Amino acid sequence: MPVRVLQINLKFNAPSEELKKGFAKIVNDIAAVPGLRWKIWIMNEDTQEAGGLYLFDDQDAVTAYLEGPLIAALKANPAISEPSFKQFNVVDELTAITRGPMKPAG
């Protein structure tokens, strides 16, 4: 199975520093998600948007993450609205040329 990219975007209605502190409480839980190779955290404080780009080993890992407790908690958080979840395949040959970090951890 090919690796999968998950893009999550959301709006937030709390101070950005408060949001970062909340995310810091779960960062190790996210790092321990089976099949997750890496996550890049993104935030635009001016527009109150945040999210992440994730690289997973395969579709099964993405599905398990999206159906798991971390995403359930994200959706239930009153400081967060309009979450969107998009999935993509990686174009390996082009990503290799632009030095995308695609190798498995370890």
N, C-alpha and C positions, 0 to 999 in steps of 0.2 A: 504494500500500500504506500502511496506517496505521502510525503509530509504535507501538513495542512497549516495554513495561516488563518488565525482567527483575529478579526478586528472588532473591538468593542468600543463604542462611543456612548457617552452619556452627558447629560446636563447635571449641574449641581447647584444647590441653593444655600450653601454654607460657605464660610470663609475657607479659602484654599488651604491655609495652614491646618485648619481643623480637619479637612478632608484628608490631607496627607497623613496626619496623625492617626486617623481611623484606618487608612490603608496600611500604615506601618504595623498595625496590630495583626494584620492577616498576611503580610508579605511572606512569612515563612510557610504558612499554609499553602499559599499559591506556589511557592518554589517547590513544594513537596508533591504537587499534583502529578500523578503517574502520566508519563508520556509527554510532559511539558519540557521542551528543550530550553526555551527562554521566553521572557516577556520584556517588552519595552513599555514603560509607563509614559503616558503623554498627558499634558495638561495645557490648556489655554485659559489663564486666569481672567483675561479681559472679557472673554465670551462665556465664561463659566462652563467650559466643556473639558472633559477628561476621558480617559480610556486607556486602551493598551493594544499592542500588537503582540501576538503570541505565536510561537512556532511549536506545533505538536508533531509527534512521531507519525500519527495517522488519524483517520476519521474517527475510529473508535475512541481515542483519547479525547478528541474535541467533544464528541457526543457525551461522554461521561462527565466532562467538566461542565458543559452547558446544563446538564440534568442534575448536577450535584449541589451540595449545600452552599458553596461559595457564591454561585450565581443566584441561588434562591435568596440568600441574605442580601446580595446586591439589589435585587429587584424589590425587596421589602424595605430597604433603607429610605426613610422619608426625605433625606437630603439629596436623593438621586431621582432623576426623572428621564424619560425618553431614552432608555437604554436601547441600543441597536447592536445586533450580532451578525456579522458578515463573515463568510468563510471563503477561502481562496485556495487554489492549487498554486504551487510555486513553479515558475518557469526556470528550471534548473540551469540550462545552458546560458541564459542571459544573467541570472543571479550570480553564477560563478565568475563572470567577467567583471561584474561590479562589486565583487568581494562580499557578497551576502554571507552571513555566518550560518552556514547550513550544516556543518559537520555535527554529529552527535556529541554531546558532552561526555567527558571521561577521558 
